[in-house]
């Protein structure tokens, strides 16, 4: 084999690249939510105002909004999930805090209803990537059959999502499919020792 199958890209890294490519077209949605959370968390007084909005909207969720890390897309899943729980509080903050609007309008603007709806639509898909990343990074010994199981499972889900009636999600997953195919879609480029382990 002459070392042809010794090198294996980090599965977690590839998953991050796939999701990042999918979000290329919709990065503004993620950024608007990210900046809104950053604003809320930037000072004690702003956080207190936001907590008051949470109480006014009777939001039962105990956690607090958290920021994502650009290079870790599973953190985008967590940020989006928690932000959705606080959507009404962000809308309330928009009505009560003029500085919130002024500050965010300097950039991409405040998160819109459409932004939250987009995130709601892709959240189950992001969860798939987040769960796969957690299973792989949470394991001390990632075996080749586990690696391939995760890789092929995600490939199947991406193909299903490409057929989505939602044009934005369909376009997003087409970008993901291109990146997926680059690493795992061509059988000639796959690490054959991983494939053999699944047989």
WONOR-V278139 format. One record per residue. N is the residue number from 1. SS is DSSP state (a for helix, b for strand, c for the rest). OMEGA is omega in whole degrees, -180 to 180 (none if undefined). Layout:
BEGIN
N&SS&OMEGA + N&SS&OMEGA
END
This chain:
BEGIN
1&c&175 + 2&c&176 + 3&c&-178 + 4&c&-173 + 5&c&-180 + 6&c&-178 + 7&c&177 + 8&c&180 + 9&c&178 + 10&c&-178 + 11&a&-180 + 12&a&179 + 13&a&180 + 14&a&178 + 15&a&178 + 16&a&179 + 17&a&-179 + 18&a&-179 + 19&a&-180 + 20&a&178 + 21&a&179 + 22&a&-177 + 23&a&-178 + 24&a&-176 + 25&a&-173 + 26&a&-176 + 27&a&180 + 28&a&178 + 29&a&-180 + 30&a&-178 + 31&a&179 + 32&a&179 + 33&a&179 + 34&a&-177 + 35&a&177 + 36&a&179 + 37&a&179 + 38&a&178 + 39&a&-178 + 40&a&-175 + 41&a&-173 + 42&c&177 + 43&c&-179 + 44&a&-178 + 45&a&178 + 46&a&179 + 47&a&178 + 48&a&177 + 49&a&-179 + 50&a&178 + 51&a&177 + 52&a&177 + 53&a&178 + 54&a&180 + 55&a&-180 + 56&a&-179 + 57&c&179 + 58&c&179 + 59&c&-174 + 60&c&-175 + 61&c&-175 + 62&c&-177 + 63&c&179 + 64&c&-180 + 65&c&-178 + 66&c&180 + 67&c&174 + 68&c&175 + 69&b&-172 + 70&c&-176 + 71&c&-179 + 72&b&-173 + 73&a&174 + 74&a&176 + 75&a&176 + 76&a&175 + 77&a&-179 + 78&a&179 + 79&a&-177 + 80&a&-179 + 81&a&-179 + 82&a&179 + 83&a&178 + 84&a&179 + 85&a&-177 + 86&c&-177 + 87&a&-179 + 88&a&179 + 89&a&177 + 90&a&178 + 91&a&177 + 92&a&179 + 93&a&179 + 94&a&180 + 95&a&-173 + 96&a&-172 + 97&c&-179 + 98&a&-180 + 99&a&179 + 100&a&-180 + 101&a&-179 + 102&a&-178 + 103&a&-177 + 104&a&178 + 105&a&175 + 106&c&-179 + 107&c&-176 + 108&c&-180 + 109&c&-180 + 110&c&177 + 111&c&-179 + 112&c&175 + 113&a&179 + 114&a&177 + 115&a&-179 + 116&a&178 + 117&a&177 + 118&a&-180 + 119&a&178 + 120&a&-179 + 121&a&-176 + 122&a&-177 + 123&a&178 + 124&a&179 + 125&a&176 + 126&a&179 + 127&a&178 + 128&a&179 + 129&a&-180 + 130&a&180 + 131&a&179 + 132&a&179 + 133&a&-179 + 134&a&180 + 135&a&-178 + 136&a&-177 + 137&a&-180 + 138&c&-179 + 139&c&178 + 140&c&-177 + 141&c&178 + 142&c&180 + 143&c&-177 + 144&a&179 + 145&a&176 + 146&a&179 + 147&a&-177 + 148&a&178 + 149&a&180 + 150&a&-178 + 151&a&-178 + 152&a&178 + 153&a&179 + 154&a&178 + 155&a&179 + 156&a&-179 + 157&a&178 + 158&a&179 + 159&a&178 + 160&a&-177 + 161&a&177 + 162&a&-179 + 163&c&-178 + 164&c&177 + 165&c&176 + 166&c&-175 + 167&a&-178 + 168&a&180 + 169&a&178 + 170&a&179 + 171&a&-179 + 172&a&-178 + 173&a&174 + 174&a&176 + 175&a&178 + 176&a&-178 + 177&a&178 + 178&a&180 + 179&a&178 + 180&a&-179 + 181&a&179 + 182&a&-176 + 183&a&-171 + 184&a&-174 + 185&a&-177 + 186&c&-178 + 187&a&180 + 188&a&-178 + 189&a&-179 + 190&c&175 + 191&c&-174 + 192&a&178 + 193&a&177 + 194&a&180 + 195&a&180 + 196&a&-179 + 197&a&180 + 198&a&-176 + 199&c&none
END
